[in-house]
Amino acid sequence: MLKNSKVWRLLIGLLSLVVVLVVSQAATPAKAATTHNGADFTTSASVTNGPDFKHVDTIDIQYNLNFGNTPIHDGDTITLDFPANLRGKTPGDTFDVIDQDGTVIGKAVVSDTGVVITMNGALEGKTNDKLTLNLATKYRGDDYGEQNVVFPLENGGSSTSTINIVKDEANLSKKGVIQDNGTIKWTILVNRQEVDLENLKVVDIIGDNQELIEGLTVSNAHWTSKTQYQREKPALTEGTDYNVTYNGSTGFDVKFTDTVSNLIAIDYYTKITDETLTNSGYKFRNKAVMSWGGGTGDGKYSEQANGSVSSSNGNSGSGSGDVNETDEEDPDEDTGTIDVDGGTETDEEEAAREEEEAKEEAAKEADKDANKDANQNQAAKEKAAKKAAAKKAAAAKAKAAAKAKRVAPATATQTAGTTTTHNTKLPQTREANATTASLMGVTALLVTLGGAWIRRRF
């Protein structure tokens, strides 16, 4: 009974050791993702529109990246900083980075200062990975005139685009923002130059695939910088400060009762009537016309502003990679040697015959290659023929030498070649497989030692 108890304690101890080894290996963290500085791989970058911009205009920029031999793994991040005098047009915007087949290879997030792309495993195992990013930005400063936009490039280089910031002399502007509930918030800025406007009237015309939602908010406003303004509270009162006439679902007219000398902001909403257009990149458009002055002719003035909004924020990315290739030669179809004469030739005769056959075979192969490529030069064919002949002759000589040592004729069997497929997953996967094999070896060793100990004891 005592001996059985010891045996069980020994087996339990061995099993516990194996479990500890397995659990400790499983708890080993996977290889951490890599954060790449996009500038280290940027081959070119520039402003793609302009060159004249108002402070409110969108400045489109493009980056081209090439990672060469640097692999891109699942979870890796690529960070690109905007030039110092540009800012993200839509901080918080996210968009997919896709390859030429439409497969998503990463997701990008735009901030005020740049963009971060988190890659997935779609480029795993590929080399020469490339990315092209198109991003929408705004000018960060308040100054005017020509400005240099400097992009850092690989190897410490740089690329410079020159833009020209001009004054916005318009007295009327309009913009829209798509909301999460399927509506668009439109804002009309009236009297941007803050001059005295008598008999001011604003007519708004709704574009296609929208319906007006009745109800306006009209507010006095003031500029806080050259590009930013602030609404004043409380809002103006309909029937006292202005009157509105709705033209069904297609627009409205607003008439102000007194002379307007300051900035006015008019906010209202439209409903998107075709929901399939919301995420399609379709541009929803509206038009506003402001008129003022007395009488007709020279006494009456007007100005028009067109607004548009798209579900696309102007940010996009695409990428590609090359499938890994090898320079190794294809394995020979014949992996064995065939004795064709049944042992009747002498070693010298057989070697001479096989050498001649090798030359003939090489010549045939060279002719075949020439048919495939009519432009192949003669020097390349001769080189290929010599290489094949030398290879065949060497094999023949080796065979003759081996045959000379034989006491009796033998027949060698031709066997099919075999191809071993190795695990091509991530390095940590290969390490895990190797570790599993090691653990199995340790387990077998421990069991063997335990068995030997038991036999000695009992």
C-alpha positions as CSV (number, residue, x, y, z in Angstrom):
1,M,0.0,0.0,0.0
2,L,2.8,2.4,0.9
3,K,4.5,1.6,-2.4
4,N,1.3,2.4,-4.4
5,S,1.0,5.7,-2.5
6,K,4.5,6.7,-3.5
7,V,3.9,5.8,-7.1
8,W,0.8,8.0,-7.3
9,R,2.6,10.9,-5.6
10,L,5.4,10.6,-8.2
11,L,3.0,10.6,-11.1
12,I,1.0,13.5,-9.8
13,G,4.2,15.4,-9.3
14,L,5.3,14.8,-12.9
15,L,1.9,15.8,-14.3
16,S,1.9,19.0,-12.2
17,L,5.3,19.9,-13.6
18,V,4.1,19.5,-17.2
19,V,1.0,21.6,-16.5
20,V,3.1,24.4,-15.0
21,L,5.3,24.4,-18.1
22,V,2.3,24.5,-20.5
23,V,0.6,27.3,-18.5
24,S,3.7,29.4,-18.2
25,Q,4.3,29.2,-22.0
26,A,0.6,30.1,-22.7
27,A,0.9,33.1,-20.5
28,T,3.9,34.5,-22.4
29,P,2.7,37.7,-24.1
30,A,2.7,37.9,-27.9
31,K,5.1,40.1,-29.7
32,A,4.1,43.7,-29.3
33,A,2.9,45.7,-32.3
34,T,5.3,48.2,-33.9
35,T,4.7,51.9,-34.2
36,H,6.1,53.3,-37.4
37,N,6.9,57.0,-38.0
38,G,5.3,57.6,-41.4
39,A,7.9,60.2,-42.3
40,D,10.6,57.5,-42.3
41,F,8.9,55.9,-45.3
42,T,7.4,58.9,-47.1
43,T,8.8,59.1,-50.6
44,S,6.7,62.1,-51.7
45,A,4.1,64.5,-50.3
46,S,2.5,67.7,-51.5
47,V,-0.6,70.0,-51.6
48,T,-2.8,68.8,-54.5
49,N,-5.1,71.8,-55.0
50,G,-4.9,75.6,-54.9
51,P,-2.6,77.5,-54.9
52,D,-5.0,80.2,-53.7
53,F,-6.9,79.6,-50.5
54,K,-9.2,81.5,-48.2
55,H,-8.9,80.7,-44.5
56,V,-12.1,78.6,-44.7
57,D,-11.1,76.6,-47.7
58,T,-10.1,73.0,-47.7
59,I,-6.4,72.2,-48.5
60,D,-6.0,68.7,-50.0
61,I,-2.7,66.9,-49.4
62,Q,-1.3,63.6,-50.4
63,Y,1.3,61.3,-48.9
64,N,3.0,58.4,-50.7
65,L,4.8,55.8,-48.5
66,N,6.9,52.8,-49.4
67,F,8.0,50.3,-46.7
68,G,10.4,48.3,-48.8
69,N,11.8,45.4,-46.8
70,T,10.1,46.5,-43.6
71,P,7.2,44.1,-42.9
72,I,3.8,45.4,-41.8
73,H,2.1,43.1,-39.3
74,D,-1.4,43.0,-37.8
75,G,-1.8,45.7,-35.1
76,D,1.1,47.9,-36.4
77,T,0.4,51.6,-36.4
78,I,1.7,54.2,-38.8
79,T,1.7,57.9,-37.6
80,L,1.9,60.9,-39.9
81,D,2.1,64.4,-38.7
82,F,0.6,67.3,-40.7
83,P,2.9,70.2,-41.6
84,A,3.1,72.7,-38.8
85,N,0.8,75.3,-40.5
86,L,-2.0,72.8,-41.5
87,R,-4.6,71.2,-39.2
88,G,-7.0,68.4,-39.8
89,K,-10.3,69.5,-41.3
90,T,-12.4,66.9,-39.4
91,P,-10.6,65.8,-36.3
92,G,-12.1,62.4,-35.1
93,D,-13.0,61.3,-38.7
94,T,-12.2,57.6,-39.4
95,F,-11.8,56.0,-42.7
96,D,-10.8,52.6,-44.2
97,V,-7.5,52.1,-46.0
98,I,-8.1,49.6,-48.8
99,D,-6.0,47.8,-51.4
100,Q,-6.5,47.6,-55.1
101,D,-9.0,44.7,-54.7
102,G,-11.2,46.7,-52.2
103,T,-9.9,44.7,-49.2
104,V,-9.6,46.8,-46.0
105,I,-6.0,46.7,-44.9
106,G,-6.2,49.3,-42.1
107,K,-8.3,52.0,-40.4
108,A,-7.2,55.6,-40.1
109,V,-8.1,58.2,-37.5
110,V,-7.7,61.9,-38.2
111,S,-6.7,64.4,-35.4
112,D,-6.0,68.1,-35.4
113,T,-2.3,67.4,-35.9
114,G,-2.1,64.3,-38.1
115,V,-3.4,60.8,-38.8
116,V,-2.8,57.4,-37.2
117,I,-3.4,54.2,-39.3
118,T,-3.8,50.9,-37.5
119,M,-3.1,48.0,-39.9
120,N,-4.7,44.6,-39.9
121,G,-3.2,41.3,-41.1
122,A,-4.1,41.8,-44.8
123,L,-0.5,42.7,-45.7
124,E,1.0,39.9,-43.6
125,G,3.7,38.0,-45.5
126,K,4.0,40.7,-48.3
127,T,6.9,42.9,-49.0
128,N,7.4,46.3,-50.7
129,D,4.2,47.5,-49.0
130,K,3.0,50.9,-50.3
131,L,0.4,53.4,-49.0
132,T,-1.2,56.5,-50.6
133,L,-3.2,58.8,-48.3
134,N,-5.3,61.7,-49.4
135,L,-6.2,64.0,-46.5
136,A,-8.3,67.2,-46.1
137,T,-6.8,70.0,-44.0
138,K,-7.3,73.7,-43.2
139,Y,-4.7,76.5,-42.9
140,R,-3.8,76.9,-39.2
141,G,-2.8,80.6,-39.1
142,D,-4.5,84.0,-39.5
143,D,-2.0,85.6,-41.8
144,Y,-2.2,86.2,-45.5
145,G,0.1,85.8,-48.5
146,E,2.4,83.1,-49.7
147,Q,3.1,80.3,-47.3
148,N,5.5,77.3,-47.5
149,V,4.0,74.0,-46.5
150,V,6.9,71.6,-45.6
151,F,6.5,67.8,-45.6
152,P,9.3,65.7,-44.0
153,L,10.4,62.8,-46.2
154,E,12.5,59.6,-45.8
155,N,16.2,59.8,-45.1
156,G,15.9,63.3,-43.5
157,G,14.6,64.9,-46.7
158,S,11.7,67.3,-47.2
159,S,9.2,68.5,-49.8
160,T,7.8,72.0,-50.0
161,S,4.5,73.2,-51.5
162,T,3.8,76.9,-51.7
163,I,0.2,78.1,-51.2
164,N,-1.3,81.6,-51.2
165,I,-3.7,82.7,-48.4
166,V,-6.1,85.4,-49.7
167,K,-8.7,87.5,-48.0
168,D,-12.3,86.3,-48.1
169,E,-14.2,89.3,-49.4
170,A,-17.5,87.6,-49.8
171,N,-20.4,89.0,-47.8
172,L,-22.4,85.8,-47.8
173,S,-21.4,82.2,-47.2
174,K,-23.1,78.9,-46.6
175,K,-22.1,75.4,-45.3
176,G,-23.7,72.2,-44.2
177,V,-23.0,69.3,-41.8
178,I,-24.6,65.9,-42.1
179,Q,-26.1,64.7,-38.8
180,D,-26.4,61.2,-37.4
181,N,-30.2,61.2,-37.6
182,G,-30.4,61.6,-41.4
183,T,-30.7,65.4,-41.4
184,I,-28.3,68.2,-42.5
185,K,-27.7,71.3,-40.5
186,W,-27.2,74.3,-42.8
187,T,-25.7,77.7,-41.6
188,I,-25.9,80.9,-43.7
189,L,-23.5,83.7,-42.6
190,V,-25.0,87.0,-43.6
191,N,-23.2,90.4,-43.7
192,R,-19.7,88.9,-43.2
193,Q,-18.1,92.3,-43.8
194,E,-20.3,93.9,-41.2
195,V,-21.4,96.9,-43.3
196,D,-24.7,98.7,-43.1
197,L,-27.4,96.8,-45.1
198,E,-30.8,98.3,-45.6
199,N,-33.9,96.2,-46.6
200,L,-31.9,93.0,-46.2
201,K,-33.5,89.9,-47.6
202,V,-32.2,86.3,-47.8
203,V,-33.8,83.7,-50.1
204,D,-32.8,80.1,-49.6
205,I,-33.3,77.3,-52.2
206,I,-33.1,73.7,-51.2
207,G,-31.3,71.3,-53.5
208,D,-32.2,67.8,-54.7
209,N,-32.9,64.8,-52.3
210,Q,-33.8,67.1,-49.4
211,E,-36.9,68.5,-47.7
212,L,-36.9,71.6,-45.5
213,I,-37.8,71.1,-41.8
214,E,-39.6,74.3,-40.8
215,G,-38.1,76.3,-38.0
216,L,-35.2,78.7,-38.2
217,T,-32.8,80.1,-35.6
218,V,-31.6,83.6,-36.5
219,S,-28.9,85.1,-34.3
220,N,-26.6,88.1,-34.1
221,A,-23.0,87.1,-34.2
222,H,-19.5,88.5,-34.0
223,W,-16.0,87.5,-35.2
224,T,-13.6,86.1,-32.6
225,S,-10.8,85.7,-35.2
226,K,-10.4,85.9,-39.0
227,T,-11.9,82.4,-39.3
228,Q,-14.1,81.9,-36.2
229,Y,-17.3,83.5,-35.0
230,Q,-19.7,83.3,-32.1
231,R,-23.5,83.5,-31.9
232,E,-25.0,85.9,-29.4
233,K,-27.8,84.9,-27.1
234,P,-30.7,85.2,-27.0
235,A,-31.6,84.6,-30.7
236,L,-33.5,87.1,-32.7
237,T,-37.3,87.1,-32.5
238,E,-39.4,86.1,-35.5
239,G,-42.2,88.7,-36.2
240,T,-40.1,91.4,-34.4
241,D,-36.6,91.3,-35.8
242,Y,-37.4,89.4,-39.0
243,N,-40.2,87.7,-40.9
244,V,-40.0,84.3,-42.6
245,T,-42.0,82.9,-45.5
246,Y,-41.8,79.1,-46.2
247,N,-41.9,78.0,-49.8
248,G,-43.2,74.5,-49.1
249,S,-40.3,72.0,-48.6
250,T,-38.0,73.8,-51.2
251,G,-36.9,76.8,-49.2
252,F,-37.8,80.1,-47.5
253,D,-37.5,83.9,-47.6
254,V,-36.2,85.9,-44.6
255,K,-36.8,89.7,-44.4
256,F,-35.2,91.8,-41.7
257,T,-37.2,94.7,-40.3
258,D,-34.3,97.0,-39.5
259,T,-30.9,97.9,-41.0
260,V,-28.4,95.2,-40.3
261,S,-24.8,96.3,-39.4
262,N,-23.4,93.1,-37.8
263,L,-22.8,89.5,-38.7
264,I,-25.9,87.3,-38.8
265,A,-26.1,83.5,-38.5
266,I,-29.1,81.6,-39.8
267,D,-29.4,77.9,-38.8
268,Y,-31.9,75.4,-40.1
269,Y,-32.3,71.7,-41.0
270,T,-33.2,69.7,-44.0
271,K,-34.2,66.0,-44.1
272,I,-32.3,63.6,-46.5
273,T,-35.1,61.9,-48.6
274,D,-32.9,59.2,-50.1
275,E,-31.0,57.4,-47.2
276,T,-28.9,55.4,-49.7
277,L,-27.1,58.7,-50.6
278,T,-25.9,59.4,-47.0
279,N,-22.8,57.3,-47.1
280,S,-22.2,57.3,-50.9
281,G,-20.2,60.4,-51.2
282,Y,-23.1,62.2,-52.9
283,K,-23.0,66.0,-52.5
284,F,-26.1,67.7,-51.1
285,R,-26.4,71.3,-52.3
286,N,-28.2,74.5,-51.3
287,K,-28.1,78.0,-52.6
288,A,-28.7,81.3,-50.8
289,V,-29.2,84.8,-52.3
290,M,-28.8,87.9,-50.3
291,S,-30.2,91.3,-51.5
292,W,-30.2,94.7,-50.0
293,G,-30.6,98.4,-50.8
294,G,-33.5,100.5,-52.0
295,G,-35.4,100.7,-55.2
296,T,-34.2,99.0,-58.4
297,G,-31.1,99.3,-60.7
298,D,-28.0,100.7,-59.0
299,G,-29.9,101.0,-55.8
300,K,-30.4,97.3,-55.4
301,Y,-27.6,94.8,-54.7
302,S,-27.4,91.1,-54.4
303,E,-24.8,88.4,-53.7
304,Q,-25.1,84.6,-54.0
305,A,-23.5,81.7,-52.1
306,N,-23.6,78.0,-52.9
307,G,-23.2,75.4,-50.2
308,S,-22.6,71.7,-50.4
309,V,-21.9,68.9,-48.1
310,S,-20.8,65.3,-48.7
311,S,-20.7,62.2,-46.5
312,S,-17.1,61.9,-47.5
313,N,-14.8,64.1,-45.5
314,G,-12.1,64.2,-48.1
315,N,-9.9,61.6,-46.4
316,S,-9.0,58.3,-48.0
317,G,-6.2,55.8,-48.2
318,S,-5.1,52.9,-50.4
319,G,-2.2,50.5,-50.2
320,S,-0.6,47.4,-51.7
321,G,2.1,44.9,-51.2
322,D,4.0,42.3,-53.2
323,V,3.6,38.6,-52.5
324,N,6.9,37.2,-51.4
325,E,8.9,35.5,-54.2
326,T,11.9,33.2,-54.1
327,D,15.1,33.0,-56.2
328,E,15.5,29.3,-55.6
329,E,15.4,27.0,-58.6
330,D,12.5,24.6,-59.0
331,P,13.3,21.1,-57.9
332,D,14.1,18.5,-60.5
333,E,11.2,16.3,-61.5
334,D,13.5,13.2,-61.4
335,T,14.9,12.7,-58.0
336,G,16.4,9.2,-58.6
337,T,18.8,7.7,-61.2
338,I,17.8,5.1,-63.8
339,D,20.2,2.5,-65.2
340,V,19.1,2.2,-68.8
341,D,21.5,-0.4,-70.1
342,G,21.0,-3.1,-67.6
343,G,24.8,-3.1,-66.7
344,T,26.2,-4.0,-70.2
345,E,28.2,-0.8,-70.7
346,T,31.5,-0.1,-69.1
347,D,31.7,2.8,-66.7
348,E,33.6,4.9,-69.2
349,E,31.2,4.1,-72.0
350,E,28.2,4.9,-69.8
351,A,29.8,8.2,-68.6
352,A,30.6,9.2,-72.2
353,R,27.1,8.4,-73.4
354,E,25.3,10.2,-70.6
355,E,27.5,13.2,-71.1
356,E,26.6,13.3,-74.8
357,E,22.9,12.9,-73.8
358,A,23.2,15.7,-71.4
359,K,24.6,18.0,-74.1
360,E,21.7,17.0,-76.4
361,E,19.1,17.6,-73.7
362,A,20.6,20.9,-72.8
363,A,20.5,22.0,-76.5
364,K,16.8,21.0,-76.6
365,E,16.1,23.0,-73.5
366,A,17.9,26.0,-75.0
367,D,15.8,25.8,-78.2
368,K,12.6,25.5,-76.1
369,D,13.6,28.6,-74.2
370,A,14.4,30.4,-77.5
371,N,10.9,29.6,-78.8
372,K,9.4,31.1,-75.7
373,D,11.4,34.3,-76.0
374,A,12.4,35.2,-79.5
375,N,14.6,38.1,-78.2
376,Q,16.7,35.9,-76.0
377,N,20.3,36.4,-77.1
378,Q,22.7,33.6,-78.1
379,A,25.1,34.1,-75.2
380,A,22.3,33.4,-72.7
381,K,21.4,30.1,-74.5
382,E,25.0,28.9,-74.6
383,K,25.4,29.7,-70.9
384,A,22.2,27.7,-70.1
385,A,23.4,24.8,-72.2
386,K,26.8,24.7,-70.6
387,K,25.3,24.9,-67.1
388,A,22.8,22.0,-67.9
389,A,25.6,19.9,-69.6
390,A,27.9,20.4,-66.7
391,K,25.2,19.5,-64.2
392,K,24.3,16.3,-66.1
393,A,28.0,15.4,-66.7
394,A,28.8,15.8,-63.0
395,A,25.9,13.5,-62.2
396,A,27.1,10.9,-64.7
397,K,30.6,10.9,-63.4
398,A,29.3,10.5,-59.8
399,K,27.2,7.6,-61.0
400,A,30.1,6.0,-62.8
401,A,32.3,6.2,-59.7
402,A,29.6,4.7,-57.6
403,K,29.0,1.9,-60.1
404,A,32.7,1.0,-60.2
405,K,32.5,0.1,-56.5
406,R,29.5,-2.2,-57.0
407,V,30.1,-6.0,-57.1
408,A,27.0,-6.8,-59.1
409,P,24.6,-4.7,-61.3
410,A,21.9,-2.9,-59.3
411,T,18.7,-1.1,-60.3
412,A,17.9,2.2,-58.7
413,T,14.3,3.2,-58.3
414,Q,13.0,6.6,-59.4
415,T,11.0,8.2,-56.6
416,A,8.7,11.2,-56.7
417,G,10.0,14.4,-55.3
418,T,8.5,15.7,-52.1
419,T,7.8,19.2,-51.0
420,T,7.7,20.3,-47.4
421,T,5.5,23.2,-46.6
422,H,6.7,25.2,-43.7
423,N,4.6,27.3,-41.4
424,T,4.6,30.8,-42.8
425,K,2.7,32.5,-40.0
426,L,4.0,35.2,-37.7
427,P,7.3,34.6,-35.8
428,Q,5.5,34.2,-32.5
429,T,3.4,31.4,-34.1
430,R,6.5,29.5,-35.2
431,E,8.0,30.0,-31.7
432,A,4.8,28.7,-30.2
433,N,5.0,25.6,-32.4
434,A,8.6,25.0,-31.4
435,T,7.8,25.5,-27.8
436,T,4.9,22.9,-28.0
437,A,7.4,20.4,-29.5
438,S,9.8,21.2,-26.7
439,L,7.2,20.7,-24.1
440,M,6.2,17.3,-25.6
441,G,9.9,16.3,-25.5
442,V,10.2,17.4,-21.8
443,T,7.0,15.5,-21.0
444,A,8.3,12.3,-22.7
445,L,11.6,12.7,-20.9
446,L,10.0,13.1,-17.5
447,V,7.7,10.1,-18.0
448,T,10.7,8.0,-19.1
449,L,12.7,9.0,-16.1
450,G,9.7,8.4,-13.9
451,G,9.2,5.0,-15.3
452,A,12.9,4.1,-14.8
453,W,12.8,5.3,-11.2
454,I,9.6,3.3,-10.5
455,R,11.2,0.1,-11.9
456,R,14.3,0.6,-9.7
457,R,12.2,1.2,-6.7
458,F,9.6,-1.5,-7.2
